[in-house]
Amino acid sequence: MVPYKFYDVKGPNSESNPNVDSSSWVLCTEVQLETILLKNIEIIYNDTVPKLVALGYSEEIAVKAILYNGHCYGANDLATNVLHNSLACLTTGTLDLSESSPAFPDMKKLQEYSLMNLVSLLKEVRPDLSRGDAMWCLLMSNFHVLKAGAIPVPVGNTCPPPPPPLPELENTGWRFAKEGGLGFPLNGLFSDTDMTIRLQRDIEFPKRFDLTPAMKSLLKRNVAMFADGFRANSKQVQPQASEFPRTGSVSKLGSSSASGTAAVLGEQPGDSHNQNDQEDLNSVMSKFLDLNIDDNVEFVPEDDKEEVIVTLVNQIKDLEKQVKERKDWAHEKAIQAAKKLSSDLIELKKFKMEREENKKLPKETGAAEELDNPTMMRLSEMENALRKTSGQMDQATAAVRKLEAEKAEIKAELEASKLSASESVTSCLQVAKREKKCLKKLLTWEKQKVKIHQDISDEKQKILEIQEELAQIKQCAKETEVTRKEELKAKEEALALIEEERRSKEAAEANHKRNLKALRLKIEIDFQRRKDDLLRLEQEISRLKAPARSTTLPTSESEDAEPQRETLAKLLLELDNVKDFSGKEINGDRECIICGKDEVSVIFLPCAHQVMCARCGKEYGKKGKAVCPCCRVPIEERIPIFGACS
């Protein structure tokens, strides 16, 4: 395919990389040009989606609208046309995006269709354009068909222009510069600032290509080595070059010197060297084209690699041409100086002969002396010019030697560049293999990533379920805690109530014991009093019975004894009642406090209380700690007793 050359326009990568010269030309094939256009169209469509999303539409609706009506027709550029057509589809509501199927299955088909339509439309406007010319015009006009129709297509400029001939270089003051190359100023040398800027631009030029770090470092190292050597040589040559004659003096030379210079230049073998470089370039390009990469593998485009190689080869050619031109210039200056020196020597010899003749002639008049003085002055001037010319010739010889040394260095740099190019091809092949492996690993990792994402979603679902269960458990725990607190409070209240009942019971028991003791004391006192009364009455009865035995009693005594008998009968009746009461009281005090039937027969130690029968004493305290029911003292030992009545 015919390569296309872009003159004085911004290339496709110039906006993304400010280090690239916007006036540089780029060589690319029709397929590579189509690839660049498709990438630009893809960027435009991808940028349209967020613009529609920013207007309030969802991403899915925006993509569907672009697939429905995002065509490239309109009076503006491609980006504006796509945005307006998609908005028209969304605002008018002519299509139901949720039910009807889109016109294109995906964005890639739409992009290819848009490029095909733009090329067809431009070829209808300008039938003389080929497909490659149409694509080039679209790229230069940013996909604006009206502007693309007015862009002139360069004809016959598929290769870089040859360097200008020597007369043109002489007329222009040795100022020649190729895009991306180096140039001489009017005095034949570089200024430090100009040289630094140009060399820095040449070093940074490959940044606009997607190169590997190894290739970038290799290119930078080679160019930096040459730049350092060239800068050092130029600093050494610059003080000597200040004494060189300007270009104007070169144009004043005779035809003989020009012909001699042309003869010297004609001896330089430039065509064969250029042919060898072209063969090397073709071999390197063929190695790049032989790279076997799978269709599904995204790799660095071959046009970038070719551009790097072409740029390096062109820079090497430019440097060789510069060395050749400078060497020719030095040879020419040396020839001119030699010719001028020979003419000056002849004239000097002539003047010396005249001087010797004048010395032999007698000095006749003062006028003759006046005539000799200008001759002597001219002779001294010629000697000074001869010395100056000899110095210039020495300087020219030194410059020629330095140029030869530079030529040797440039040849070595050329060999190093060829070697680095072959190493770059090898490294590219290795990188391609590594990239295949990396892509396989990437596919495996993508599968693992999908699986891990699925596992993560499952784990997140489990975490949500566990969190819900945890929330329920926490709620139940809160409710249980509230219930426990309520039960604890009720228990404390019950314990307080039990304690209060126990205290009241103890108080009642103590009161009962006091009352019982008081009652027993009263009973004993009453019993003793009754007993004393009974004894007294029995004594009185016995005393009274003694007089009754007598048969004869006076009447008055019998009348007095009748009330005494009634009183005695009443006392006996009360005594019987008292006996019955005391027996009952004593029997009630000996009954078991639990069953209330049997007599108490168990003593609790250490309190020594006797309040239970043997049967109840065995059962008491089995369900808990046994305490005495009277004093609430823990029971340590139970002693059964027999014969409590005795």
C-alpha positions in Angstrom: 0.0 0.0 0.0 1.1 3.6 -0.6 2.3 5.3 2.6 0.8 8.7 3.3 2.8 11.6 4.6 1.3 14.3 6.8 2.9 17.8 6.2 2.6 20.6 8.7 -0.3 19.1 10.6 -0.8 17.7 14.0 -0.5 13.9 14.0 -2.9 11.7 15.8 -0.6 11.5 18.9 0.6 15.2 19.0 -2.2 16.4 21.3 -1.5 13.6 23.9 2.3 14.3 23.9 3.5 17.9 24.0 7.1 16.8 23.3 6.2 15.8 19.7 6.9 18.4 17.0 3.5 19.3 15.5 5.1 20.0 12.1 6.7 16.5 11.8 5.5 14.1 9.1 4.4 10.6 9.7 4.5 7.6 7.4 1.6 5.1 7.6 -0.2 2.7 5.4 -3.9 2.7 4.6 -4.7 0.0 7.1 -2.8 1.8 9.8 -4.6 5.0 8.9 -8.0 3.2 9.2 -6.9 1.9 12.6 -6.2 5.4 13.8 -9.5 6.7 12.5 -11.4 3.8 14.2 -9.6 4.5 17.5 -10.6 8.2 17.3 -14.2 7.3 16.4 -14.2 4.9 19.4 -13.0 7.7 21.7 -15.7 10.1 20.3 -18.5 7.5 21.0 -17.1 6.7 24.4 -17.1 10.4 25.3 -20.7 10.8 24.1 -22.1 8.4 26.7 -21.0 10.4 29.8 -22.3 13.6 28.2 -25.8 12.0 27.9 -25.5 10.6 31.4 -24.7 14.1 32.6 -27.9 15.3 31.1 -29.9 13.0 33.4 -30.2 9.8 31.4 -29.0 6.4 32.6 -26.0 4.8 31.0 -28.0 2.0 29.5 -30.5 4.4 27.9 -27.7 6.5 26.6 -26.0 3.5 24.9 -29.3 2.3 23.4 -30.0 5.8 22.1 -26.6 5.9 20.4 -27.1 2.5 18.9 -30.6 3.6 17.7 -29.8 7.0 16.2 -26.2 7.9 16.9 -25.2 8.2 13.2 -22.6 10.5 11.9 -24.7 12.7 9.5 -25.0 16.4 10.1 -23.5 19.8 9.4 -20.9 19.7 12.3 -18.1 17.4 13.2 -18.6 13.8 14.2 -18.8 14.3 18.0 -21.4 17.1 17.7 -23.5 15.1 15.2 -23.6 12.0 17.3 -24.6 13.9 20.4 -27.3 15.9 18.6 -28.8 12.8 16.9 -28.8 10.8 20.1 -30.5 13.7 22.0 -33.1 14.0 19.2 -33.9 10.3 19.7 -34.3 10.8 23.5 -36.2 14.1 23.5 -38.7 13.4 20.7 -39.5 9.9 22.0 -40.0 8.5 18.5 -38.6 5.1 19.5 -39.5 2.9 22.4 -36.1 2.0 23.8 -37.4 -0.7 26.1 -39.2 -2.8 23.4 -37.7 -2.3 19.9 -34.3 -3.7 19.0 -31.3 -1.4 18.2 -30.0 -0.9 14.7 -26.5 -2.1 15.6 -25.7 -5.0 17.9 -22.7 -3.2 19.5 -20.6 0.0 19.4 -17.9 -1.6 17.2 -20.3 -2.2 14.3 -21.6 1.3 14.6 -18.1 2.8 14.5 -17.1 0.8 11.4 -20.4 1.8 9.8 -19.8 5.5 10.6 -16.3 5.4 9.1 -17.5 3.7 6.0 -20.3 6.3 5.5 -18.0 9.2 6.1 -15.5 7.9 3.5 -18.3 7.2 1.0 -19.8 10.7 1.5 -16.4 12.4 1.1 -15.7 10.4 -2.1 -19.1 11.5 -3.5 -18.1 15.1 -2.9 -14.6 14.6 -4.3 -14.6 11.6 -6.7 -10.9 12.0 -7.4 -9.9 10.9 -3.9 -8.9 7.4 -3.2 -10.0 5.6 0.0 -6.7 6.4 1.7 -6.8 10.1 0.7 -10.4 10.3 2.0 -9.4 8.9 5.3 -6.4 11.2 5.5 -8.6 14.2 4.8 -11.1 13.1 7.5 -8.3 12.8 10.0 -6.9 16.2 9.2 -10.4 17.8 9.5 -11.4 16.0 12.7 -14.2 14.1 10.8 -15.8 17.3 9.4 -16.9 16.4 5.9 -17.2 20.0 4.6 -13.7 20.9 5.8 -12.3 17.6 4.6 -13.6 18.3 1.1 -11.5 21.5 1.0 -8.2 20.0 2.2 -5.6 19.5 -0.7 -4.0 16.1 -0.8 -0.1 16.1 -1.2 0.9 14.3 -4.4 4.2 12.6 -5.0 5.6 13.2 -1.5 5.6 9.7 -0.2 9.4 9.8 0.6 11.4 12.5 2.5 12.8 15.2 0.2 16.5 15.0 -0.7 19.0 17.4 0.9 19.6 20.6 -1.1 22.8 20.8 -3.3 26.0 22.6 -2.4 25.3 25.9 -4.2 21.9 26.2 -2.4 23.7 25.5 0.9 26.2 28.3 0.1 23.4 30.7 -0.7 21.5 30.0 2.4 24.4 30.3 4.8 24.6 26.5 5.6 21.2 26.6 7.3 19.5 23.3 6.6 17.1 21.4 9.0 15.0 18.4 8.6 12.0 17.8 10.8 13.3 16.0 13.9 17.0 16.5 12.7 19.8 19.0 13.4 20.8 22.1 11.5 23.8 24.5 11.2 23.5 28.3 11.9 24.9 30.9 9.6 28.4 30.6 11.0 28.5 26.8 10.3 28.2 25.8 14.0 25.6 25.3 16.7 24.8 27.6 19.5 24.6 25.9 22.9 20.9 26.7 23.4 19.8 25.7 19.9 21.8 22.4 20.1 20.5 21.6 23.6 16.9 22.2 22.5 17.1 20.1 19.4 19.0 17.2 21.0 16.5 17.2 23.9 13.6 17.1 21.4 15.3 14.2 19.6 15.7 12.3 22.9 12.1 12.9 23.9 10.7 12.2 20.5 10.0 8.5 21.0 7.8 9.2 24.0 4.8 9.4 21.8 5.1 5.8 20.9 4.0 3.0 23.2 7.6 1.6 23.7 8.8 -0.7 26.3 11.0 0.8 29.1 14.0 -1.3 27.8 13.6 0.2 24.3 13.2 3.7 25.6 16.3 3.5 27.8 18.3 2.0 24.9 17.3 4.8 22.5 17.9 7.5 25.1 21.3 6.1 25.9 22.4 6.0 22.3 21.2 9.5 21.5 22.5 10.9 24.7 26.0 9.4 24.0 26.0 11.0 20.6 24.7 14.3 21.9 27.4 14.5 24.6 30.2 13.7 22.1 28.8 16.1 19.6 28.4 18.9 22.2 32.0 18.4 23.4 33.3 18.5 19.8 31.3 21.5 18.9 32.6 23.4 22.0 36.2 22.6 20.9 35.6 23.7 17.3 33.6 26.8 18.0 36.6 29.1 19.1 38.5 28.1 16.0 35.5 28.5 13.6 35.2 32.2 14.6 38.2 32.9 12.4 36.7 31.0 9.4 35.6 33.2 6.4 31.9 33.7 6.1 29.7 32.3 3.4 30.0 35.5 1.4 33.6 35.0 0.8 32.9 31.5 -0.5 30.5 33.0 -3.1 33.3 35.3 -4.3 35.7 32.5 -5.2 36.7 31.8 -8.8 35.4 29.1 -11.0 38.5 27.1 -10.6 38.0 26.7 -6.8 34.3 25.8 -7.3 35.2 23.2 -9.8 37.9 21.8 -7.4 35.3 21.6 -4.7 32.9 19.9 -6.9 35.5 17.4 -7.8 36.2 16.7 -4.1 32.5 16.3 -3.4 32.1 14.0 -6.3 34.5 11.5 -4.8 32.2 10.8 -1.8 30.4 7.4 -2.0 26.9 8.4 -0.8 24.5 6.3 -3.0 25.9 2.9 -2.0 25.7 3.8 1.7 22.1 5.0 1.4 21.2 1.8 -0.4 22.8 -0.3 2.4 20.8 1.7 5.0 17.6 1.1 3.0 18.3 -2.6 2.9 18.9 -2.6 6.7 15.6 -0.7 7.2 13.7 -3.2 5.0 15.1 -6.1 7.0 14.2 -4.6 10.3 10.7 -3.8 9.0 10.2 -7.3 7.7 11.2 -8.7 11.2 8.5 -6.4 12.7 5.9 -7.6 10.2 6.8 -11.2 10.9 5.7 -10.9 14.5 3.1 -13.7 15.1 0.5 -12.4 17.5 -2.9 -13.9 18.1 -5.9 -12.0 16.8 -7.4 -11.7 20.3 -4.2 -10.3 21.8 -4.0 -6.5 22.0 -0.4 -5.4 21.2 1.4 -2.3 20.3 0.5 -1.3 16.7 3.2 -2.1 14.1 3.1 1.5 12.7 4.5 2.8 16.0 7.5 0.4 15.8 8.0 1.2 12.1 7.9 4.9 13.0 10.6 4.5 15.7 12.9 2.6 13.3 12.3 5.1 10.4 12.9 8.0 12.8 16.2 6.5 14.0 17.4 5.7 10.5 16.5 9.2 9.2 18.3 10.7 12.1 21.4 8.6 11.3 21.2 9.6 7.7 20.9 13.3 8.6 23.9 13.0 10.9 25.9 11.3 8.1 24.9 14.0 5.6 25.9 16.7 8.1 29.3 15.1 8.6 29.7 14.8 4.9 28.8 18.4 4.3 31.0 19.7 7.0 33.9 17.5 5.7 33.3 18.9 2.2 33.2 22.4 3.6 36.5 21.8 5.4 38.1 20.4 2.3 36.9 23.3 0.2 38.3 25.8 2.8 41.6 23.9 2.8 41.8 24.0 -1.0 40.9 27.7 -1.0 43.5 28.4 1.7 46.1 26.4 -0.2 45.4 28.2 -3.5 45.5 31.6 -1.7 48.7 30.6 0.0 50.4 29.6 -3.3 49.4 32.8 -4.9 50.7 34.8 -1.9 53.9 32.8 -1.9 54.5 33.6 -5.6 53.8 37.3 -4.9 56.0 37.2 -1.9 58.9 35.8 -3.9 58.3 38.5 -6.5 58.5 41.2 -3.9 61.6 39.6 -2.3 63.3 39.7 -5.7 62.3 43.3 -6.2 63.7 44.1 -2.8 67.0 42.5 -3.5 67.2 44.4 -6.8 66.4 47.6 -5.0 69.1 47.0 -2.4 71.7 46.5 -5.2 70.7 49.8 -6.9 72.3 52.9 -5.4 70.0 55.2 -3.6 69.9 58.1 -6.0 67.1 60.4 -4.8 64.7 60.9 -1.9 61.9 60.2 -4.3 63.1 56.7 -4.9 63.2 56.2 -1.1 59.6 57.4 -1.0 58.8 54.8 -3.6 60.5 52.0 -1.6 58.6 52.8 1.5 55.1 51.8 0.1 56.8 48.7 -1.4 58.2 47.7 2.0 54.8 48.3 3.7 53.1 46.2 1.1 55.7 43.5 1.6 55.2 43.5 5.4 51.4 43.3 4.8 51.9 40.3 2.5 54.0 38.6 5.1 51.3 39.2 7.8 48.7 37.9 5.4 50.9 34.8 4.7 51.2 34.1 8.5 47.4 34.6 8.9 46.7 32.3 6.0 49.1 29.7 7.4 47.3 29.8 10.7 43.9 29.5 8.9 45.3 26.5 7.0 46.4 24.9 10.3 43.0 25.5 11.8 41.3 24.0 8.7 43.5 21.0 9.0 42.6 20.6 12.6 38.9 21.0 11.8 39.3 18.3 9.1 40.9 16.0 11.6 38.1 16.6 14.1 35.5 16.0 11.4 37.2 12.7 10.5 37.1 11.8 14.2 33.4 12.8 14.3 32.8 10.7 11.2 34.4 7.7 12.9 32.2 8.3 16.0 29.1 8.6 13.9 30.0 5.4 12.1 30.4 3.7 15.4 27.1 5.2 16.5 25.5 3.9 13.3 26.7 0.4 14.1 25.5 0.7 17.6 22.1 1.9 16.3 21.9 -1.1 14.0 22.8 -3.4 16.8 20.3 -1.7 19.1 17.6 -2.1 16.3 18.3 -5.8 16.1 18.2 -6.0 19.9 15.0 -4.0 19.9 13.4 -6.6 17.4 14.6 -9.4 19.7 13.2 -7.7 22.8 10.0 -7.0 21.0 9.6 -10.7 20.2 10.4 -11.6 23.8 7.9 -9.0 24.9 5.3 -10.4 22.6 5.8 -13.9 24.0 5.7 -12.5 27.6 2.5 -10.6 26.7 0.9 -13.8 25.4 1.7 -15.4 28.7 0.5 -12.4 30.6 -2.7 -12.4 28.7 -3.3 -16.0 29.4 -2.6 -15.3 33.0 -4.9 -12.3 32.8 -7.7 -14.5 31.4 -7.2 -17.0 34.2 -7.2 -14.1 36.7 -10.3 -12.7 35.2 -12.0 -16.1 35.7 -10.7 -16.3 39.2 -11.8 -12.7 39.7 -15.4 -13.5 38.5 -15.4 -16.6 40.8 -14.1 -14.5 43.7 -16.7 -11.8 43.1 -19.4 -14.5 43.1 -17.9 -15.9 46.4 -17.8 -12.4 47.8 -21.4 -11.8 46.9 -22.4 -15.1 48.5 -20.4 -14.3 51.6 -22.0 -10.8 51.7 -25.4 -12.5 51.5 -24.4 -14.8 54.3 -23.1 -11.8 56.3 -26.4 -10.0 55.8 -28.3 -13.1 57.0 -25.9 -13.5 60.0 -26.3 -9.8 60.8 -30.1 -10.2 60.7 -29.8 -13.2 63.0 -27.4 -11.3 65.2 -29.9 -8.4 65.4 -32.7 -10.9 66.4 -30.4 -12.4 69.0 -29.5 -9.0 70.3 -33.2 -8.2 70.5 -33.9 -11.4 72.3 -31.0 -10.8 74.6 -32.4 -7.3 75.4 -35.8 -8.8 76.0 -34.3 -11.6 78.1 -32.2 -9.0 80.0 -35.4 -7.0 80.7 -37.2 -10.2 81.9 -34.2 -11.2 84.0 -34.1 -7.7 85.6 -37.8 -7.9 86.3 -37.4 -11.4 87.7 -34.4 -10.3 89.8 -36.4 -7.4 91.0 -39.4 -9.7 91.9 -37.0 -12.1 93.5 -35.5 -9.3 95.6 -38.9 -8.1 96.5 -39.9 -11.7 97.4 -36.7 -12.1 99.5 -37.4 -8.8 101.2 -41.0 -9.9 101.9 -39.7 -13.3 103.2 -37.2 -11.5 105.3 -39.9 -9.3 106.6 -42.2 -12.2 107.3 -39.3 -14.0 109.0 -38.6 -11.1 111.1 -42.3 -10.7 112.0 -42.5 -14.4 112.6 -39.5 -14.2 114.9 -41.0 -11.3 116.6 -44.3 -13.2 117.0 -42.4 -16.3 118.2 -40.5 -14.2 120.7 -43.6 -12.5 121.9 -45.3 -15.9 122.0 -42.4 -17.3 124.1 -42.6 -14.3 126.4 -46.3 -14.7 126.8 -45.8 -18.5 127.3 -43.2 -17.9 129.9 -45.4 -15.4 131.6 -48.4 -17.7 131.4 -46.3 -20.6 132.8 -45.1 -18.4 135.6 -48.6 -17.3 136.3 -49.8 -20.9 136.1 -47.0 -22.0 138.4 -47.8 -19.2 140.8 -51.5 -20.0 140.7 -50.8 -23.7 141.0 -48.6 -23.1 144.0 -51.2 -20.8 145.4 -53.9 -23.3 144.7 -51.8 -26.0 146.1 -51.2 -23.9 149.2 -54.9 -23.2 149.4 -55.6 -26.9 149.0 -53.1 -27.8 151.6 -54.6 -25.2 153.9 -58.1 -26.4 153.1 -57.1 -30.1 153.7 -55.6 -29.1 157.0 -58.7 -27.2 157.8 -60.9 -30.1 156.7 -58.9 -32.5 158.8 -59.1 -30.0 161.6 -62.8 -29.7 161.0 -63.3 -33.5 160.7 -61.7 -34.0 164.1 -64.5 -32.3 166.1 -67.1 -33.9 163.9 -66.2 -37.3 165.2 -67.5 -36.5 168.5 -71.1 -37.5 168.9 -72.2 -34.7 170.8 -71.8 -31.4 169.4 -73.6 -28.4 170.5 -76.3 -27.0 168.3 -74.6 -23.7 167.8 -71.5 -25.5 166.4 -73.6 -27.5 163.9 -75.2 -24.3 162.7 -71.8 -22.7 162.1 -70.4 -25.8 160.4 -73.0 -25.8 157.6 -71.6 -22.7 155.8 -68.1 -23.9 156.2 -69.0 -27.2 154.4 -70.4 -25.2 151.5 -67.3 -23.2 151.3 -65.2 -26.3 151.4 -67.2 -27.9 148.6 -66.7 -24.8 146.4 -62.9 -24.9 147.1 -62.7 -28.6 146.1 -64.6 -27.9 142.9 -62.2 -25.0 142.0 -59.2 -27.3 142.9 -60.4 -29.9 140.5 -60.8 -27.3 137.8 -57.4 -26.0 138.4 -55.9 -29.5 138.1 -57.7 -30.1 134.9 -56.5 -26.8 133.4 -52.9 -27.3 134.5 -52.9 -30.9 133.0 -54.2 -29.6 129.7 -51.7 -26.8 129.7 -48.8 -29.1 130.4 -50.0 -31.6 127.8 -50.3 -28.8 125.1 -46.8 -27.6 125.9 -45.5 -31.1 125.2 -47.2 -31.6 121.8 -45.2 -31.5 118.4 -45.5 -28.1 116.7 -45.7 -29.8 113.2 -48.2 -32.6 113.6 -49.7 -31.5 116.9 -50.5 -35.1 117.8 -47.5 -36.8 119.3 -45.4 -35.7 122.3 -42.1 -34.0 121.7 -39.2 -36.4 121.9 -36.2 -34.8 120.0 -33.8 -32.2 121.3 -32.1 -29.8 118.8 -28.5 -28.8 119.5 -27.0 -26.3 120.1 -30.1 -24.4 121.0 -31.5 -27.3 123.2 -35.1 -26.7 122.0 -37.6 -29.7 122.3 -40.4 -28.9 119.9 -40.9 -32.0 117.6 -41.7 -35.6 117.8 -39.3 -38.3 116.6 -41.2 -38.9 113.3 -41.4 -35.2 112.3 -37.8 -34.6 113.5 -36.5 -37.2 110.9 -38.5 -35.6 108.0 -37.6 -32.0 109.0 -34.7 -30.4 107.1 -34.3 -33.0 104.2 -35.2 -30.5 101.5 -32.9 -27.8 102.7 -30.8 -26.6 105.5 -32.5 -27.4 108.8 -32.9 -24.6 111.3 -34.7 -24.6 114.6 -38.3 -23.3 114.2 -38.1 -21.4 117.4 -34.8 -19.5 117.2 -33.8 -20.0 113.5 -30.4 -21.4 114.6 -29.0 -24.1 112.3 -29.4 -27.6 113.7 -26.1 -29.4 114.2 -27.3 -32.5 116.1 -30.7 -34.2 117.0 -30.9 -36.2 120.2 -34.0 -38.4 120.7 -35.3 -38.7 124.3 -37.5 -41.3 126.0 -39.7 -41.0 129.0 -40.5 -37.4 128.8 -43.3 -37.7 131.2 -41.2 -39.0 134.0 
